[in-house]
């Protein structure tokens, strides 16, 4: 689940939440949890039920703020990295640690 415009919400246990990403691995879960907690959000995670024992364990990451939309916060540059820079879409997607995007560097 990458950044998309749709605001997804539901429940984890008895708490209403906004879903950030579903079906993520442990590394992605930890990254999102630390980043969102650093920005002042209460983060809840839940294990996704495995279909078989061989399947990897996946997780759902959510926040208790019902109006939070990760797409809006990332593209409006409202989230901060651990060193105080603004979170970019590439940083959010863990494609780079560079938080200074220049359009002229976006060549394939």
C-alpha positions as MATLAB code, in Angstrom:
seq = 'XXXXXXXXXXXXXXXXXXXXXXXXXXXXXXXXXXXXXXXXXXXXXXXXXXXXXXXXXXXXXXXXXXXXXXXXXXXXXXXXXXXXXXXXXXXXXXXXXXXXXXXXXXXX';
ca = [
       0.000    0.000    0.000;
       1.660    3.184   -1.130;
       0.543    6.767   -0.841;
      -2.918    7.102   -2.297;
      -5.616    9.684   -1.897;
      -8.226    7.458   -0.305;
      -8.702    7.854    3.450;
      -9.054    4.356    4.913;
     -10.366    3.883    8.402;
     -11.704    1.111   10.599;
     -10.924   -0.511   13.938;
      -8.084   -2.320   15.660;
      -9.535   -4.150   18.627;
     -11.998   -1.576   20.052;
     -10.176    1.540   18.868;
     -11.212    3.515   15.776;
      -8.190    4.160   13.563;
      -6.987    5.546   10.274;
      -5.094    2.839    8.406;
      -1.662    3.862    7.209;
      -0.592    0.667    5.444;
      -1.774   -2.925    5.445;
       0.208   -6.075    4.719;
       3.651   -4.677    5.508;
       6.676   -6.560    6.783;
       8.322   -6.033   10.164;
      10.930   -3.587    8.840;
       8.304   -1.345    7.221;
       6.096   -1.563   10.325;
       8.962   -0.437   12.568;
       9.923    2.424   10.216;
       6.371    3.784   10.025;
       5.764    3.360   13.750;
       8.926    5.268   14.702;
       8.348    8.018   12.126;
       4.717    8.595   13.078;
       5.388    8.492   16.828;
       8.204   11.002   16.279;
       5.568   13.271   14.694;
       3.235   12.956   17.682;
       0.797   10.270   16.545;
      -0.384    7.327   18.600;
       0.366    4.263   16.465;
      -1.346    0.884   16.691;
      -0.173   -2.227   14.881;
      -1.867   -5.550   14.338;
      -0.631   -8.854   12.959;
      -2.351   -9.970    9.772;
      -3.639  -13.509   10.033;
      -1.453  -15.892    8.022;
      -3.072  -18.134    5.413;
      -0.444  -20.815    6.010;
       2.523  -21.375    8.316;
       4.992  -20.804    5.459;
       3.727  -17.278    4.755;
       5.725  -14.392    6.232;
       4.179  -12.453    9.100;
       2.625   -9.221    7.869;
       1.235   -6.272    9.815;
      -1.299   -3.470    9.655;
      -0.165   -0.014   10.797;
      -2.701    2.596   11.910;
      -2.992    5.815   13.917;
      -5.738    6.858   16.324;
      -6.129   10.283   14.659;
      -9.239    9.831   12.517;
      -8.568   12.850   10.284;
      -4.939   11.974    9.485;
      -4.354   11.184    5.816;
      -0.735   10.179    5.107;
      -0.893   11.322    1.478;
      -1.909   14.837    2.425;
       0.641   15.082    5.240;
       3.520   13.845    3.057;
       2.733   15.986    0.007;
       2.071   19.074    2.137;
       5.428   18.362    3.804;
       3.958   18.344    7.337;
       5.865   15.303    8.632;
       9.408   15.663    9.947;
      12.279   13.177    9.786;
      14.304   12.305   12.865;
      16.872   14.982   11.999;
      14.236   17.694   11.460;
      13.935   17.668    7.671;
      10.625   17.336    5.861;
       9.452   13.880    4.793;
       9.316   13.458    1.010;
       7.364   10.766   -0.862;
      10.630    8.925   -1.611;
      11.620    9.036    2.057;
       8.141    7.802    3.088;
       8.436    4.887    0.649;
      11.952    4.130    1.953;
      13.463    4.636   -1.488;
      16.036    7.143   -0.226;
      17.217    8.978    2.868;
      17.643   12.169    0.820;
      15.124   14.749    2.015;
      16.084   17.460   -0.502;
      14.278   16.501   -3.717;
      15.295   18.391   -6.817;
      13.190   17.847   -9.910;
      16.286   17.868  -12.128;
      17.609   14.751  -10.345;
      14.523   12.649  -11.169;
      15.973   10.946  -14.228;
      15.616    7.217  -14.762;
];
